[in-house]
Amino acid sequence: ESGHKDRLYKELAQSLIDCGWRDELKEHCKEVMKEKKSTSELSLEALTKEVIVHAQKSVPDSVKANFFDKLKEAILLNQSGESED
């Protein structure tokens, strides 16, 4: 079970890198930091909140669909393994 989870996580991370999402997110962080030059405007909490919202919205639909297909497959595989016990 843990092996499937690790594999899914690694595949998702690689898909996000391959599609340019990670690089785009880095650029977004830099832009936010430039816009909010004053440290009073830029707390770690505020930056994290803004970046998380952007990150979630910017994941390509194709990556989401592929991940959910693999997740569904892993769940079904796990369920069939449990029923054999």
Salt bridges, closest charged atoms under 4 A:
GLU11 OE2 - ARG7 NH1 3.24
GLU11 OE1 - LYS70 NZ 2.85
GLU24 OE2 - HIS54 NE2 3.00
GLU27 OE2 - LYS30 NZ 3.50
GLU50 OE1 - LYS36 NZ 3.25
